[in-house]
Amino acid sequence: MNPLLFVFGAALGSFINVLAVRYDSKRFIFDAHSIGGRSHCPTCSNVLRWFELVPILSFLFQRGRCRRCKSRISVQYLIVELLAGLICVFVPWRISAMGGPASGGQFLISNYFYPALWVLVFLTLLLVVLIDKRLYIIPDEANIFLGFMGAVTTFFVALRGEIANTSFVGQYALIFGFPKNVWINHILAACAAGVIFALIIGITRGKGMGMGDLKLVIPLGLMFGWPDIILVIALSFVIGALYGACAIAAGKKNLKSALPFGPFLAFAAVIIFFWGQEVISWYMRALGV
C-alpha cells in the first residue's frame, strides 16, 4: 500500500463528506454554500480547529465525539475517508494488474492517466452514494461529469489495446459476443443500459426506478463497455434484492418503501471492477459449466 496515496485519498474523502452533507438540490454542487465556510460541529456549531480536521486521526483521537460538546460525530466521516484512501491505493493497482508492459507515452497512459481517471470515477460514485442515500437524488452534475469521464476512459481504452484485454471480466468477455471496435462496444453498452432502465421506468411508471438512476447507468455503460455493464446491472439488482429482503426482515422497510438504487449500482460497479473474473468464474462453476 502506498501511504502517500492513502493519505491523499483520505483528504479527498474529507472533502467528499463536506460536499455530501452540505449538498442542496436547489444549488450547484460546487457553489459557495457547499465548499465555502468553516467546518463546524452540527450540534453546537463550534468552529473546528485544524487539528480537529485531520482525516481519520481526528475522529479516532476524539473517539468519534465533538471536542467541545461531546456529542457523537457520524461514523460516516471515518468510513468515507477510509474508503477514499483505499480507492486511491487499490484502483491504480487494479489497472496496473490488468495492463501489459508499456513504454514511453503508452507507459504514461497505462500507469498514470488511465488509473487517475478511474480514481475520479469511483470518488464521484462515492459522492453519489452519500447524496442518494440521504436525499434519494443523484445530482445531474455528477452524472454529466461521469458521462464526460466515460468518453475519456473509452478514448484511453482504445489506446490500451485489444478490448478483451481491457474488460474487467477478462477473457470471459469473449463468450458474450461483442463488437471489437472500442467505441462501438462502449456506446452500445451505454445504449443497452439506458434502454433497460428506460423500460423499467416505463413499465413501473417511475415507481421501480428514478430518472437519476437512468442518467447514472448510461455513463457507467460508457465506462465499463459490453458485456461488463450488463453484469454490473444484474449484480446491482441482486444486491438491491438482498438488501431489501434484509431490511424488511429487520422491520426497517416494507414492500412499499422506496430504496435509493444509486448505491447498489455503485457497489456492483466496484465488485465487477475488482473481481469481475472471479464473479463469472463462480457463476460458471455454480452452473456446472
Summary of the structure (lengths in Angstrom):
residues: 289
radius of gyration: 20.2
end to end distance: 36.4
largest distance: 61.0
contacts: 893
relative contact order: 0.09
helix: 70%
strand: 1%
